[in-house]
Amino acid sequence: MSDVLNGVKIGFALTASYCNFKVVIPYIAKLVEAGAKVIPIMSQNSYTYDTRFGKAEDFVAEIENITGEKVLKTSVDVEPLGPKNMIDIIIVAPCTGNTLAKLANGITDTSVLGAVKTMRRNDKPVVLAIATNDALALNMSNIFKLQNTKGITFVPFGQDDPKSKPHSMIADWDKILETVEGVLRT
């Protein structure tokens, strides 16, 4: 790993693809280990709901322990990110199909979408790491639209289970840091 991440202020936003939290959270730790300051952001659903994949309060505590920062969870919490220039780049991982659709259509009704909006308003980069069961169905047009939007970069992704979930796609989580470093170098 290079020193590209050292001193970088990164917003790391999680949306409600709960089954991916245990895979994604270690990448927050890797960013911190690389010297980045990570500001955690969670959608209201991801911050609130317990699921068969774990308790929300446990995920929140783990993220806050890793980053040393309180999770931003409301639109009011994230509003200062842009005006106060608090982060250099934002990563949305996992980025659900719902979040993709809203982002592609300019809807900013969650803390995560508000944080992305404030980054785009300041011409700062957004990295999306998708996890959606409808990427090859309803969300393909949204993916295309966002791939052609200045300042938005996708972590490489592909089908996660073509036989059982033929429309589902997921980011290659191992490419998160590489993708962020690539964006920051440009």
NULUMNU-122094 format. One line per field, with one value per residue (C-alpha): residue number from 1; residue in one letter; z, x, y. Coordinates in pm, whole numbers, plus 32768, in hexadecimal, padded with zeros to 4 digits. Layout:
<atoms>
senu = (NUM / ...)
vopa = (a / ...)
pz = (Z / ...)
px = (X / ...)
py = (Y / ...)
</atoms>
This chain:
<atoms>
senu = (1 / 2 / 3 / 4 / 5 / 6 / 7 / 8 / 9 / 10 / 11 / 12 / 13 / 14 / 15 / 16 / 17 / 18 / 19 / 20 / 21 / 22 / 23 / 24 / 25 / 26 / 27 / 28 / 29 / 30 / 31 / 32 / 33 / 34 / 35 / 36 / 37 / 38 / 39 / 40 / 41 / 42 / 43 / 44 / 45 / 46 / 47 / 48 / 49 / 50 / 51 / 52 / 53 / 54 / 55 / 56 / 57 / 58 / 59 / 60 / 61 / 62 / 63 / 64 / 65 / 66 / 67 / 68 / 69 / 70 / 71 / 72 / 73 / 74 / 75 / 76 / 77 / 78 / 79 / 80 / 81 / 82 / 83 / 84 / 85 / 86 / 87 / 88 / 89 / 90 / 91 / 92 / 93 / 94 / 95 / 96 / 97 / 98 / 99 / 100 / 101 / 102 / 103 / 104 / 105 / 106 / 107 / 108 / 109 / 110 / 111 / 112 / 113 / 114 / 115 / 116 / 117 / 118 / 119 / 120 / 121 / 122 / 123 / 124 / 125 / 126 / 127 / 128 / 129 / 130 / 131 / 132 / 133 / 134 / 135 / 136 / 137 / 138 / 139 / 140 / 141 / 142 / 143 / 144 / 145 / 146 / 147 / 148 / 149 / 150 / 151 / 152 / 153 / 154 / 155 / 156 / 157 / 158 / 159 / 160 / 161 / 162 / 163 / 164 / 165 / 166 / 167 / 168 / 169 / 170 / 171 / 172 / 173 / 174 / 175 / 176 / 177 / 178 / 179 / 180 / 181 / 182 / 183 / 184 / 185 / 186)
vopa = (m / s / d / v / l / n / g / v / k / i / g / f / a / l / t / a / s / y / c / n / f / k / v / v / i / p / y / i / a / k / l / v / e / a / g / a / k / v / i / p / i / m / s / q / n / s / y / t / y / d / t / r / f / g / k / a / e / d / f / v / a / e / i / e / n / i / t / g / e / k / v / l / k / t / s / v / d / v / e / p / l / g / p / k / n / m / i / d / i / i / i / v / a / p / c / t / g / n / t / l / a / k / l / a / n / g / i / t / d / t / s / v / l / g / a / v / k / t / m / r / r / n / d / k / p / v / v / l / a / i / a / t / n / d / a / l / a / l / n / m / s / n / i / f / k / l / q / n / t / k / g / i / t / f / v / p / f / g / q / d / d / p / k / s / k / p / h / s / m / i / a / d / w / d / k / i / l / e / t / v / e / g / v / l / r / t)
pz = (8000 / 7FA7 / 8077 / 7FA0 / 80B7 / 81CD / 8250 / 8164 / 81FE / 8188 / 81B8 / 81C7 / 819C / 81D0 / 814A / 81A8 / 80FD / 8255 / 81DB / 8167 / 82A6 / 8332 / 81E9 / 81BA / 831B / 8312 / 81EC / 82CD / 83B3 / 828B / 822D / 8392 / 8399 / 8257 / 830A / 8293 / 8376 / 8343 / 838D / 83A0 / 8312 / 831F / 8288 / 8386 / 8334 / 8355 / 8499 / 852F / 84CA / 8560 / 8461 / 8451 / 83F6 / 853F / 8627 / 85AC / 86F4 / 86D8 / 8577 / 85E5 / 8712 / 863D / 8539 / 8641 / 86F0 / 85AB / 8542 / 8691 / 85FF / 863F / 8522 / 8465 / 8438 / 83E5 / 82D6 / 83DE / 8442 / 82DE / 8273 / 82EC / 8226 / 80F1 / 8178 / 827A / 817E / 8274 / 817F / 803F / 7FAE / 8003 / 7FDE / 7FE2 / 8038 / 802B / 7F39 / 7F10 / 7DDB / 7E92 / 7ED3 / 7D69 / 7CE3 / 7DC2 / 7D78 / 7C00 / 7C15 / 7CFC / 7E32 / 7F74 / 808A / 8160 / 821A / 811D / 7FF1 / 809C / 80D6 / 7F69 / 7EF8 / 7FC6 / 7F2E / 7DCC / 7E17 / 7E6C / 7D40 / 7E23 / 7DC3 / 7E14 / 7E10 / 7E01 / 7E62 / 7DFD / 7E92 / 7DE7 / 7D8A / 7C62 / 7BB2 / 7A74 / 7A7E / 7AFC / 7B66 / 7A2C / 799E / 7AE6 / 7AE4 / 797D / 79D8 / 7B04 / 7A45 / 795A / 7A70 / 7AAE / 7C01 / 7C3D / 7C2C / 7C65 / 7D18 / 7C16 / 7C33 / 7BA2 / 7BD5 / 7D2A / 7CED / 7B81 / 7BB6 / 7CF0 / 7CC6 / 7B50 / 7B71 / 7C9C / 7C93 / 7DA1 / 7DBD / 7DD5 / 7F3B / 7F20 / 7E1F / 7F06 / 7F72 / 7E17 / 7D80 / 7E80 / 7E4C / 7CD4 / 7CF4 / 7DDE / 7CF0 / 7BD0)
px = (8000 / 807F / 807E / 7F6A / 7E6B / 7F3E / 7E90 / 7D67 / 7C12 / 7B24 / 79AF / 794F / 77DA / 771F / 75C4 / 74DF / 757D / 759F / 762E / 7765 / 77B5 / 78A1 / 795F / 7968 / 79BB / 7B1E / 7B65 / 7B18 / 7C2A / 7D19 / 7CDE / 7D27 / 7E5F / 7ED0 / 7EC3 / 7D72 / 7C81 / 7B36 / 79EA / 78E0 / 7785 / 7663 / 7509 / 73F1 / 7390 / 74F2 / 7522 / 73D6 / 736B / 73DE / 73DD / 7441 / 759C / 75CD / 755B / 756D / 75FF / 771A / 7772 / 7762 / 7841 / 793E / 794E / 796F / 7A7F / 7B43 / 7B28 / 7B1E / 79FE / 7889 / 77B8 / 76FD / 759C / 74B3 / 749D / 74EA / 7624 / 76B0 / 764E / 7796 / 7872 / 7872 / 786C / 797A / 7A47 / 7A56 / 7AA4 / 7B6F / 7ABC / 7991 / 7968 / 7810 / 783C / 7763 / 7698 / 753F / 7465 / 737B / 7498 / 7510 / 73B5 / 7387 / 74E3 / 74B4 / 736E / 73DD / 7320 / 73D7 / 72F1 / 73EA / 7528 / 75F8 / 755B / 757C / 76ED / 771F / 7663 / 7743 / 7877 / 77F5 / 779C / 790C / 798C / 7A21 / 7A34 / 7936 / 798B / 786E / 7893 / 774C / 768E / 753F / 745C / 73CA / 74FF / 74BA / 734A / 72B0 / 73F5 / 74C8 / 7456 / 74B4 / 760C / 7645 / 75D2 / 76BB / 77E0 / 77C0 / 77B0 / 78E7 / 7983 / 78DF / 79B3 / 7946 / 7A12 / 7A2A / 78FD / 7869 / 7761 / 7771 / 7693 / 7621 / 755A / 7495 / 748C / 74AB / 7470 / 7554 / 76A4 / 77A0 / 78DE / 7A2D / 7A64 / 7BDA / 7BED / 7B65 / 7CB7 / 7D4D / 7C25 / 7C39 / 7DB1 / 7D7D / 7C7A / 7D56 / 7E7E / 7DBC)
py = (8000 / 815A / 8294 / 832E / 82FC / 8394 / 84CC / 84AF / 84FA / 83EB / 83D3 / 8263 / 8230 / 80EB / 80A6 / 7F88 / 7E5C / 7DC0 / 7C77 / 7D33 / 7DF4 / 7CEE / 7CEE / 7E69 / 7EDF / 7E4F / 7F39 / 805F / 7FDC / 7FB9 / 8125 / 8192 / 80B7 / 8162 / 82B1 / 8331 / 83E5 / 8335 / 83DF / 82CD / 8307 / 8214 / 8224 / 822F / 80C7 / 8042 / 8101 / 8090 / 7F33 / 7DEC / 7CD2 / 7B64 / 7BE7 / 7C9E / 7DB0 / 7F15 / 7F91 / 7E94 / 7F08 / 8075 / 8030 / 7F74 / 808A / 8198 / 80D1 / 80A9 / 8215 / 82C6 / 8391 / 8395 / 830D / 841E / 839D / 84BC / 85C2 / 86C8 / 8607 / 8600 / 875F / 8802 / 8710 / 87EC / 894E / 88FC / 8834 / 8712 / 85F7 / 85D1 / 84A3 / 83CB / 8254 / 81B6 / 8047 / 7F87 / 805B / 7FC3 / 7FCF / 80BB / 81AD / 818C / 81DC / 8308 / 838D / 8365 / 8427 / 853F / 84CC / 8523 / 84B1 / 83F0 / 8447 / 8386 / 8431 / 8583 / 8540 / 84DE / 8615 / 86F7 / 8651 / 867F / 87E9 / 8820 / 8757 / 864F / 84E0 / 83D5 / 8261 / 8168 / 7FF9 / 7F5B / 7E3A / 7E1C / 7CFC / 7DBB / 7E46 / 7D84 / 7DDC / 7F1E / 7FC4 / 7F93 / 80E1 / 818B / 80E9 / 8160 / 82BC / 82D0 / 823A / 8362 / 8464 / 8533 / 84F2 / 839F / 8265 / 80FE / 7FF9 / 7EDE / 7DF9 / 7CBD / 7BB6 / 7B15 / 79E6 / 79CB / 788D / 78E3 / 7A5E / 7AA4 / 7C1C / 7C54 / 7D03 / 7D4E / 7E19 / 7D6F / 7DDF / 7D9B / 7EB6 / 7FC8 / 8053 / 8030 / 80EB / 8204 / 8226 / 8235 / 8348 / 8412 / 83FA / 8499)
</atoms>
